[in-house]
Amino acid sequence: MTNSSLASPLEAHFGYWIRQVSNSVSSRFQKLIEAEGVSVTEWVALRILLDQKHTTHSELIQSLGLTKGATSKVISRLEEKGLLKRTLAKGSARDQLLVLTEKGRALVPRLALLADQNEDHFFGHLDTALRRELMCTFQSLAEFHNIQAPPLE
């Protein structure tokens, strides 16, 4: 008996297929949004901020699942690009509020359209019921394993 007959083939693992598809979906989306001048992490931050009138630094840290330093770098890059501005909270000399600029608010729907198009590119051939079932399955897996942070670069 050879060593290779003792080991199951890569293709026999569900994780192999998940990773293969995920890498392709992520890579294509990354290229699409980088053409718009933002990274995947910046896109996720922008999308989170769109739903809020304002967000604190600590709220964004928690939403992104990044360290304080990494989140500060994302905030700084978005500010340099004119997509976000920082203001001090009323009555505070330290607490910052993060707000999308008009430019940032205009960019998010364009990026969301790219996300939708990317999803259609990879999953559009599946019927609606199967797409819904897959979504529910992966949401269930994330919930079961307590996976909360959004997937970033």
N, C-alpha and C positions, 0 to 999 in steps of 0.2 A: 504494500500500500504506500502510495506516495504522499508527501506532505500536502500537495494540492488537493488530494481527494479527502483530506481531513478538514479542509477549510471550505466553508460555503462560499460560492461565488459572490462578488460584489453585487451583481444584479439581483441577487436573492433577498437583498435587504431593502426594506421600505425607505429607510433613511437615505440610501443611495439615490433613489429616484426623487425623493423630496429635495435633496441637495442639488441634484442635476437640474431640475426645473427651477428651483429657487435661484441658483446662481445665474441662470439664463435670464430669468425675469428681472432680477436685480441689476445685472450688468447692462441690459438694454435700457432700463429706466434711468440708471445713472448717466448713461451717455446722453439721453434725451434732456435731462434737466441740467446737466453740466453745460449743454449748448445754450441754456438760458442763464448761465452764470451762477448757479448754486449747486451745493453738494446735497446728497441725500439727507444728511443730518440737518442742514439748513432748511431744507424743504419740510422736514418733519416739524422743526421748531416754528416755521412760518405757519404751517397748517394748524398747529396747536394755538398759536397766538391769534389767528383769524377768528376763532370762536370766542375770544375774550375781549372785553373792552380794554382791559389792561391785566397784566400778569406780573407777579413778583419774580425776582431772580430765583428764589427758593422754589416757587411753584413750577417754574420751567425745569429746574434741576430734577425735581421729582417726576415730572411728566416725561422727560427725555431718558431718565435713568442713567445720567452721566454724572461725573464728579463736578464739584463746583468749578474747578479750573477749566475742565473741558467745556462746560456750559458757558463760562465766561468768554472763552475763545469763540464759540459759535455766536454769541451775542455781539461781540466786537466785530466779527466779520460781517454780520448782517447790518450792523450800524455803519460800518465803512462803505457798504454797498448802498446805503441810503434806504434800506428796507425796514429798519427798526430804529426807534429812538428810546433813550432812557430818560426818565424824569424821576425826581425825588417824590416820594409819597408825602402827602400833606402832613405836616407836623413831625417830619422825620428828617434828620440830617444824613441818614445812611441808607434807608430802605429805598430801593429802586423799583420803579414800575416800568415795565416793558410794553411798548405800544407800537403796532405796525404803522409805518408811514403810508401815505397815499400810494406811493410807488409799491410798497410791500403788499398793500391790500389789492392792488391791481394785478400783481404778479401771481398771487396764490391761485386764483381761478385758472390761469393759463397752465400752471404746473399741475393742478388737479386734472385738467383735461388730458395732459400728457400721461398721467397715472392711469386714467380711465382708458386711454387708447392703448397703453402698454398691456393693461389687463385684458382688453379685448383681443389684442394680438395673440396672447398666449392661451386665453381661455374662451374666446368667442365661439370656437367651434363646438364647445360643450353645450348641451341643452340647459335651459334655465334650472330645471330640477336638480340636475347633477352639480351644477355650479353652486347652488344653494346648499346641497348636501355636503360638498367638499368644504365650503365655508364653515358650516356648522361643525363639521368634524375637526377642522383645525382650530376653531374657537374653543371647542370642548377640550382638545389636547392642551391648548395654552392655559385654559382655566384649571384643568386637572394638575398640571405641573407648575401652576402659579407663575406663568410667564407673563409679565405685565409690561415690561419696557418695550417700546417700539423697536422694530429692527432698524438699525442704523448701519452705516458703512462698515 
